[in-house]
Amino acid sequence: MLFAATVQPFDWNRILLSEDIPPLFLLEIALRCVLTYFMILGALRVTGRRGVRQLSIFELSIILALGSAAGDAMFYDDVPMLHVAVVFVVVSVLYLLFNRLTEKWPWFSDWLEGAPVLLVEDGEIQLRNFNKQNLTQKELFGELRQRQVEHLGQVRRAYIEATGDISVYFFDDADTQPGLPTWPERLKQSTRRVETDAAYACACCGHVQQLARGSAAHCAVCHHDAWIEACAAKRVA
């Protein structure tokens, strides 16, 4: 037997209402939603404006904890609202306490939320740091394109912040050097044997080398052998 009891398909009374809970409980659900909503607003006021922007790992854990408590309280009849209020108070106090600790001890902030990591320096991807991040070259270049970065030679330094945002510092136009293009169309044109005498950028780390026509070379930095002709365009903000 698939079902222990007979189930009437498309029984709208069963679908819309509960056989164990009276319809009047819908009014209590509405009240629970209102009360929980105001608790959420209060918690967000405690966490401040930063809580509604890009979230760090710690802030995300706070939101998930509050969301779980709020969701259960809205429609489960066996979840007392006082218990939910205690959860909101404790989580908010933890947020304020951890904020004080991160201000007092920077190492605690680095442990809790993570420290900024250098991804690009002087137009080259720092593979030792980059490979430790849950990030692909495609994602990095997507972030750079949103900041009008046409090639890595325009980038003096780029960091991934604790929130996951990418911070970029640029060379002045006079100091811009040839670099690995970030355009998807150009990235598809990688080759292992170059066709013209020119400056080529390693398709892996962005290191630029002067290569002769018909030559096949390995990158002096990361030892990969795929190349893309370097771009030398100035940045247009």
C-alpha positions as CSV (number, residue, x, y, z in Angstrom):
1,M,0.0,0.0,0.0
2,L,1.3,3.4,-1.0
3,F,-0.8,5.4,1.4
4,A,-1.7,4.3,4.9
5,A,-5.1,6.2,4.6
6,T,-7.3,7.0,1.7
7,V,-6.6,10.3,0.2
8,Q,-9.1,12.2,-1.9
9,P,-7.3,13.9,-4.8
10,F,-8.0,17.6,-5.2
11,D,-9.7,17.9,-1.8
12,W,-9.7,21.7,-1.6
13,N,-10.7,21.7,2.0
14,R,-7.6,19.6,2.8
15,I,-5.4,21.6,0.4
16,L,-6.3,25.0,1.8
17,L,-7.1,24.2,5.4
18,S,-5.8,21.8,8.1
19,E,-8.0,19.1,9.5
20,D,-6.3,19.5,12.9
21,I,-6.4,23.3,13.2
22,P,-9.5,25.5,13.1
23,P,-9.9,28.2,10.4
24,L,-9.7,30.9,13.0
25,F,-6.0,30.1,13.4
26,L,-5.5,32.0,10.1
27,L,-6.1,35.2,12.1
28,E,-3.4,34.1,14.6
29,I,-1.0,33.5,11.6
30,A,-1.7,37.1,10.5
31,L,-0.9,38.4,14.0
32,R,2.3,36.3,14.2
33,C,3.4,37.7,10.8
34,V,2.9,41.3,12.0
35,L,4.8,40.7,15.3
36,T,7.6,38.8,13.6
37,Y,7.9,41.4,10.9
38,F,8.4,44.1,13.5
39,M,11.1,41.9,15.2
40,I,12.9,41.7,11.9
41,L,12.8,45.4,11.4
42,G,14.1,45.9,14.9
43,A,17.0,43.5,14.3
44,L,17.9,45.2,11.0
45,R,18.0,48.5,12.8
46,V,20.4,47.1,15.3
47,T,22.7,45.7,12.6
48,G,22.7,49.0,10.8
49,R,22.7,49.9,7.1
50,R,25.5,47.6,6.3
51,G,23.2,44.7,7.0
52,V,21.2,45.4,3.8
53,R,24.2,45.8,1.5
54,Q,26.6,43.1,0.4
55,L,26.8,40.6,3.3
56,S,29.9,39.2,4.9
57,I,29.9,35.5,6.0
58,F,29.1,36.6,9.6
59,E,26.3,38.9,8.6
60,L,24.8,36.2,6.3
61,S,24.8,33.7,9.2
62,I,22.9,36.3,11.4
63,I,20.3,36.8,8.6
64,L,19.8,33.1,8.2
65,A,19.4,32.6,11.9
66,L,16.8,35.3,12.1
67,G,15.0,34.1,9.0
68,S,14.7,30.6,10.4
69,A,13.2,31.8,13.6
70,A,10.9,34.2,11.9
71,G,9.6,31.7,9.3
72,D,8.8,29.1,11.9
73,A,7.0,31.5,14.2
74,M,4.8,32.9,11.4
75,F,2.6,29.8,10.9
76,Y,3.6,27.0,13.4
77,D,1.1,26.9,16.2
78,D,3.5,25.2,18.6
79,V,6.2,27.9,18.4
80,P,5.7,30.5,21.2
81,M,6.3,34.1,20.2
82,L,8.3,34.7,23.5
83,H,10.8,32.0,22.4
84,V,11.2,33.8,19.0
85,A,11.7,37.1,20.8
86,V,14.5,35.6,22.8
87,V,16.2,34.3,19.6
88,F,16.0,37.8,18.1
89,V,17.5,39.4,21.2
90,V,20.3,36.9,21.6
91,V,21.3,37.1,17.9
92,S,21.2,40.9,18.0
93,V,23.4,41.0,21.1
94,L,25.8,38.5,19.5
95,Y,26.1,40.8,16.5
96,L,26.9,43.8,18.6
97,L,29.3,41.9,20.8
98,F,31.2,40.5,17.8
99,N,31.4,43.9,16.2
100,R,33.1,45.3,19.4
101,L,35.5,42.4,19.4
102,T,36.4,42.9,15.7
103,E,37.1,46.6,16.5
104,K,39.3,45.7,19.4
105,W,41.2,42.8,17.8
106,P,41.7,43.0,14.0
107,W,42.9,39.3,14.0
108,F,39.4,38.3,15.3
109,S,37.8,40.2,12.4
110,D,40.1,38.4,9.9
111,W,39.2,35.0,11.5
112,L,35.5,35.8,11.6
113,E,34.9,37.5,8.3
114,G,38.1,37.0,6.3
115,A,40.8,39.4,5.3
116,P,41.1,41.3,2.0
117,V,43.2,39.2,-0.5
118,L,45.4,40.7,-3.3
119,L,44.2,39.2,-6.6
120,V,46.0,41.4,-9.2
121,E,49.2,43.3,-8.9
122,D,50.8,45.4,-11.6
123,G,48.6,43.8,-14.3
124,E,49.2,40.2,-13.3
125,I,47.0,37.7,-11.5
126,Q,48.5,36.6,-8.3
127,L,47.8,32.9,-8.8
128,R,49.0,31.8,-5.3
129,N,46.3,34.0,-3.7
130,F,43.8,33.6,-6.5
131,N,43.7,29.8,-6.4
132,K,42.8,29.9,-2.7
133,Q,39.6,31.8,-3.4
134,N,36.3,30.3,-4.5
135,L,36.6,32.3,-7.7
136,T,37.2,31.7,-11.4
137,Q,39.0,33.8,-13.9
138,K,35.6,34.3,-15.7
139,E,34.1,35.7,-12.5
140,L,37.0,38.0,-11.8
141,F,37.0,39.4,-15.4
142,G,33.2,39.9,-15.1
143,E,33.7,42.0,-12.1
144,L,36.5,44.0,-13.8
145,R,34.4,44.6,-16.9
146,Q,31.7,46.2,-14.7
147,R,34.4,48.7,-13.8
148,Q,35.3,49.3,-17.4
149,V,38.6,47.4,-17.2
150,E,39.5,46.4,-20.8
151,H,42.7,44.6,-19.9
152,L,44.8,43.8,-16.9
153,G,47.5,46.3,-17.9
154,Q,45.2,49.1,-16.6
155,V,45.0,47.5,-13.1
156,R,47.6,48.4,-10.5
157,R,46.0,46.4,-7.7
158,A,42.8,44.5,-7.2
159,Y,41.5,42.9,-3.9
160,I,38.7,40.7,-3.0
161,E,37.1,42.1,0.2
162,A,35.6,40.1,3.1
163,T,32.2,40.8,1.6
164,G,33.1,39.3,-1.8
165,D,33.3,42.7,-3.5
166,I,36.3,43.4,-5.8
167,S,38.2,46.7,-5.1
168,V,40.3,48.0,-8.0
169,Y,43.1,50.5,-8.2
170,F,44.1,51.8,-11.6
171,F,47.3,53.0,-13.3
172,D,47.4,56.5,-14.6
173,D,47.0,56.6,-18.4
174,A,50.7,57.4,-18.7
175,D,51.7,54.3,-16.7
176,T,49.2,51.9,-18.4
177,Q,51.0,48.9,-19.9
178,P,49.9,46.1,-22.3
179,G,47.9,43.4,-20.5
180,L,45.6,40.4,-20.8
181,P,42.3,41.5,-22.3
182,T,39.1,40.9,-20.2
183,W,36.7,40.8,-23.2
184,P,35.2,37.3,-23.7
185,E,35.7,37.5,-27.4
186,R,39.4,38.1,-27.0
187,L,39.8,35.4,-24.4
188,K,38.5,32.8,-26.9
189,Q,41.4,33.7,-29.2
190,S,44.2,32.1,-27.1
191,T,46.8,30.2,-29.0
192,R,49.9,28.1,-28.3
193,R,51.8,29.3,-31.4
194,V,51.8,33.0,-32.2
195,E,51.3,34.4,-35.7
196,T,52.9,37.8,-35.5
197,D,55.8,39.5,-33.7
198,A,54.1,41.2,-30.8
199,A,53.6,41.4,-27.0
200,Y,51.5,38.5,-25.8
201,A,49.8,38.0,-22.4
202,C,49.7,34.6,-20.7
203,A,46.0,33.5,-20.8
204,C,46.4,32.1,-17.2
205,C,48.2,34.8,-15.2
206,G,48.4,37.8,-17.5
207,H,52.2,38.0,-17.6
208,V,53.3,39.8,-20.8
209,Q,56.2,38.6,-22.9
210,Q,57.5,39.7,-26.3
211,L,57.1,36.7,-28.7
212,A,58.4,36.1,-32.2
213,R,56.2,34.9,-35.0
214,G,55.7,31.2,-35.1
215,S,57.2,30.6,-31.6
216,A,55.7,28.5,-28.9
217,A,56.7,29.5,-25.4
218,H,55.9,28.9,-21.8
219,C,55.0,31.7,-19.4
220,A,58.0,32.7,-17.3
221,V,55.7,33.1,-14.2
222,C,53.2,30.3,-14.3
223,H,54.7,28.1,-17.0
224,H,51.4,27.8,-19.0
225,D,51.7,27.9,-22.8
226,A,48.4,29.6,-24.0
227,W,48.8,33.2,-25.2
228,I,46.6,36.1,-26.2
229,E,47.9,39.2,-28.0
230,A,48.2,41.9,-25.3
231,C,45.9,44.9,-25.4
232,A,47.4,48.4,-24.8
233,A,44.2,50.5,-24.7
234,K,44.0,53.4,-22.3
235,R,41.1,53.3,-19.7
236,V,38.0,55.2,-20.6
237,A,35.9,55.6,-17.4
